[in-house]
């Protein structure tokens, strides 16, 4: 991609969607939608024109990236995917923004970052149900001509077919998923009667139960990550289609934020990348997470995926690669650890922070060492 977004100010500051202004929310969803329309021959060896958004769908769906779930590479692989998706958002805003209606000026495009869905605020009280999540920020709307305009769709998809029927990504627009169908969400009904963990569980869990990567990884992968995918349902419930729902990136940005918060809470952000190894408190090489050999992630040749800290992560798009992300730029887990702490970007420009953050503020007194660095409490 030309007009590199890395020319915009660093670090990028990622915020909760609900903490954005109405203009910032509109700008974000408009540019994400525009990514679908921004087409080029993005796959190596192919002249087919794909939307920029669709290339990222293909990355997440590719069987060649099978180790991105179920192994210890899970947080890092998605961290890299988010960084490049965020870069693509900024790129689209810079290149297409001036000709969009209304135009998006350079300053607004450069200010774009990937926001996160603060779904944990849906269970911040002692009485919790999944329906509380519908009160969180991604289901917000603005009023135009006395009509509610939803950014991502409301909590009541079209009865019968579950098509999203409100917002920029509804079935009335040109938005389709990888299989060519409109976006669908079921908000799985059998979850609605299940109690959610409370913020108190977060506080106790971070401090006492998940003080090593080996303990934290199953909790964030199979628990926090998996439950939202299942709850949203349909497109989000399958690895092959999940990235077709813009909520995917909002959700995974929150997962990355919680991962950063864990690293930061434990004081692990002070550990240099050179000090990491494959069996340390900050990282454990494991494939699969559950230790069941029948679930071991393998490549298409039957070889077990190596999730060692110095092995390159795979980012195929379908069976090939993206022209803007050649294999020479694929990172290792060690390279993705560096986050610009020294005042300069990490691998491929990696340098971002989360904040301001209400959960981090609540966690501070329970963390072993706390001067926040990866999570920026005060904005």
Secondary structure, 3 states (H helix, E strand, C coil): CCCCHHHCCCCEEECEHHHCCHHHHHHHHHHHHHHHHCEECCECCCCCCEEHHHHHHHHHHCHHHHHHCCECCHHHHHHHHHHHHHHHHHHHHHHHHHHCCCCCCHHHHHCCCCCECCHHHHHCCCCCCHHHHHHCHHHCEEEECCEEEECCCCCCCCCCCCECCCCCCCCCCCCCCCCCCCCECCCCHHHCCCCCCCHHHHHHHHHHHCCCHHHHHHHHHHHHHHHHHHHHCHHHHCCCCHHHCCHHHHHHHHHHHHHHHHHHHCCHHHCCHHHCCCEECCEECCECCCCCHHHCCECCCCCECCCCCCCECCCCECCECECCCCHHHCCEHHHHHCCCCCCCCCHHHCCEEECCCHHHHHHHHHCCCCCCCCECCCC
